[in-house]
Amino acid sequence: MTGCLARHLALAAIALFGAAQAHAATIGVPEGLGPWGLSASLPQDQRGIYVNLAEAIAERSPVPVEIRFVPYGRMLQEVKSGELDYAFGVVGPAVQEAGPFLTIVGKVPMVAVARQGLALKTLADLHNFNEVGFLRGGSCGALVDSDTAIKRVAQDSYESAIRKMAAGRLDGWCSVKAGFTYTLGTIKLDAPLGDQIDYGEVKIGFQVTSAKAESAEARQMATLVDKIVSDGVAGQIFTRYVGAPYPP
């Protein structure tokens, strides 16, 4: 092989590698939102449910995958714009507006919480609350999302909402139970919260940006995620953080 040919082959290989990297599939994961996404600097089994699911995909994917930590409140916007190709999230109409869901990875229970001094025995009691917080970019499930008598107000994080309730500045809260209980266990409150009730469950799904929804890559990703679920890998990841596999 001549030196000139070798150089051409080396440059071609570099170009192909660069193209592959440029076209890596991006999976968005939340940063600082336990137990769903925490930080890339943590050990692998402590980075969060969505992060570990994304890592399981990356390990098995035939196409390059880039896992990108972003603030949770920006994830839907970036899926909608195509800055992110894929993400995990609660399945619901508002979330699906950003991009369709390819497949389901689990079903998780919901919780409603009141500040101290307010009665919360059924979801109908939320009608009497001045403000009921929910996670910005998230969902309270169809039972609450569709009830226009509940005055829902988006909050930036579980922690800020919990602290507002403890201080009496937010009447109530609704969210996926795992996120609320995980965060409550990590902070120290000066005042207790009030009643809590479990209600229903919502699906956690794997979402794709609309531009890629019908692509071969998206179909390949959906098949891969289904395999991770059927093999029990997804259940093991959920169990590690919340003590239950939460199967679809």
Residue pairs with C-beta under 8 A, 6 or more apart in sequence:
1 9
20 64
21 64
23 63
23 64
24 63
24 64
24 65
24 66
25 61
25 63
25 64
25 65
25 66
25 85
25 86
25 217
25 221
26 65
26 66
26 67
26 68
26 83
26 84
26 85
26 86
27 54
27 57
27 58
27 65
27 66
27 67
27 68
27 84
27 85
27 86
27 87
28 68
28 70
28 75
28 78
28 79
28 84
28 86
28 87
29 36
29 37
29 48
29 50
29 51
29 54
29 67
29 68
29 69
29 70
29 87
29 88
30 36
30 37
30 48
30 50
30 69
30 70
30 71
30 72
30 75
31 37
31 38
31 39
31 69
31 70
31 71
31 72
32 38
32 39
32 71
32 157
33 48
33 72
33 157
33 158
33 179
34 48
34 158
34 179
34 182
34 183
34 186
35 48
35 49
35 178
35 179
35 182
35 241
35 242
36 48
36 49
36 50
36 51
36 72
36 88
36 179
37 47
37 48
37 49
37 50
37 51
37 69
37 72
38 46
38 47
38 48
38 51
39 47
39 69
40 47
40 51
40 67
40 69
44 52
44 55
45 52
45 240
47 55
48 241
49 88
49 237
49 238
49 241
49 242
50 87
50 88
51 67
51 69
52 237
52 240
53 88
53 105
53 225
53 228
53 234
53 237
54 65
54 67
54 88
55 67
56 228
56 233
56 234
56 237
57 65
57 221
57 224
57 225
57 228
58 65
58 67
60 224
60 227
60 228
61 220
61 221
61 224
62 220
63 217
63 220
68 84
70 78
70 84
72 135
72 136
72 137
72 138
72 157
73 136
73 137
73 156
74 137
75 84
75 87
75 89
75 137
76 87
76 89
76 95
76 98
76 137
77 98
78 84
79 86
79 87
79 98
79 99
79 207
79 208
79 209
80 97
80 98
80 99
80 209
80 210
81 209
82 209
82 210
82 211
82 212
84 209
85 208
85 209
85 212
86 102
86 206
86 207
86 208
86 209
86 221
87 99
87 206
87 207
88 105
88 204
88 205
88 206
88 207
89 95
89 137
89 138
89 204
89 205
89 207
90 108
90 138
90 139
90 141
90 176
90 202
90 203
90 204
90 205
91 101
91 104
91 139
91 202
91 203
91 204
91 205
92 139
92 141
92 142
92 145
92 202
93 145
94 139
94 145
95 137
95 138
95 139
95 207
96 207
98 207
98 209
99 207
99 208
99 209
99 210
99 213
100 207
100 208
100 210
100 213
101 205
101 206
101 207
101 208
102 205
102 206
102 207
102 208
102 213
102 218
102 221
102 222
102 225
103 205
103 206
103 222
103 225
103 226
103 229
104 203
104 204
104 205
104 206
104 229
104 248
105 204
105 205
105 206
105 225
105 228
105 229
105 234
105 248
106 203
106 204
106 229
106 234
106 235
106 238
106 245
106 246
106 247
106 248
107 201
107 202
107 203
107 204
107 246
107 247
107 248
108 176
108 177
108 178
108 201
108 202
108 203
108 204
108 246
109 176
109 177
109 178
109 198
109 200
109 201
110 140
110 141
110 143
110 144
110 174
110 175
110 176
110 177
110 198
110 199
110 200
110 201
110 202
111 174
111 175
111 176
111 177
111 180
111 181
111 196
111 197
111 198
111 199
112 120
112 123
112 126
112 132
112 140
112 144
112 172
112 173
112 174
112 196
112 197
112 199
113 120
113 165
113 172
113 173
113 174
113 180
113 193
113 194
113 195
113 196
114 120
114 125
114 129
114 165
114 171
114 172
114 193
114 194
114 195
114 196
115 165
115 166
115 168
115 170
115 171
115 172
115 193
115 194
116 165
116 166
116 168
116 191
116 192
116 193
116 194
117 168
117 194
118 125
118 128
118 129
118 171
118 172
118 194
118 195
119 125
119 194
119 195
120 126
120 172
120 194
120 195
120 196
120 197
121 195
121 197
122 197
123 143
123 144
123 147
123 150
123 197
123 199
126 132
126 144
126 147
126 150
126 172
126 174
127 147
127 149
127 150
129 150
129 151
129 171
129 172
130 151
130 171
131 151
131 152
131 153
131 170
131 171
131 172
132 144
132 150
132 151
132 152
132 153
132 171
132 172
132 173
132 174
133 152
133 153
133 154
133 155
133 161
133 164
133 165
133 170
133 172
133 173
133 174
134 140
134 144
134 152
134 153
134 154
134 155
134 173
134 174
134 175
135 154
135 155
135 157
135 158
135 161
135 175
135 179
136 154
136 155
136 156
137 154
138 175
138 176
139 145
139 202
140 152
140 174
140 175
141 174
141 199
141 200
141 201
141 202
142 200
143 199
143 200
144 150
144 152
144 174
144 199
145 152
152 174
153 170
155 161
155 164
155 170
155 173
157 183
158 175
158 179
158 180
158 182
158 183
158 184
159 183
159 186
159 187
161 170
161 173
162 173
162 180
162 183
162 184
162 187
162 189
162 193
163 187
163 189
164 170
165 171
165 172
165 173
165 193
165 194
166 189
166 190
166 191
166 192
166 193
167 191
173 180
176 202
177 198
178 241
178 242
182 241
182 242
184 193
203 248
204 246
206 221
206 222
206 225
208 218
208 221
212 218
225 234
228 234
229 235
229 247
229 248
232 245
234 245
235 245
235 246
235 247
236 245
238 244
238 245
238 246
239 245
